[in-house]
């Protein structure tokens, strides 16, 4: 069971279901036990979402989680993606952004000294309106939404839904570009400030968020 999960986890969708994991006939309980064992061993983490817009981050264990490998190199090896990285102009183009999202999560998590520290993503799942923000980062009493993608700000539909409902006006986008700060508006007209960070600065997200919030408060 553990071997099957390790060998197939990298090929699963962005958010997983325990039932039929890796195109198998294993039951929910068997897959859940295997994944929780790997999580305790820090090999593959189960990352559950929050539905909160401000602290505390209450984690919803009833919703589908994501998987985070111990190291992006391990993920690339399992996918057989090493050769595809050569000459790639935008990491967001590889596996629909899965690799660069994994890297940013890993780099941000590495800033904590606690082995129990986990980041979370945000979801809003309604019958007529679903939204999902890649990461949320707590800075003081603010939950800052972080999207990992390229493209114009108009593609940030989920981030806009977060901003429209939260009690602040700060957002972060990590992309293949240069550092910049821009003023933006959600579709309903709420103004907010968007910090654009190039991928290589994902190791400094806490420091840049502190600078960004203080500068624009």
Buried (B, 14 or more C-beta within 10 A) or exposed (E): BEEBBBEBBBEBEBBBEBEEBBEBEBEEEBBBBBBEBBBEEEBBBBBBBBEBBEBEBEBBEEEBBBBBBBEBEBBBEBBEBEEBEEEBEEBBBBBEBBBBBBBBBBBBBEBEEEEEEBBBBBBBEEEEEEBBBBBBBBBEEBBBBBBBBBEEBEEBBBBBBBBBEBEBBBBBBBBBEEEEEEEBEBEEEBEBBBBBBEBEBBBBBEEBBEEBBEEEE
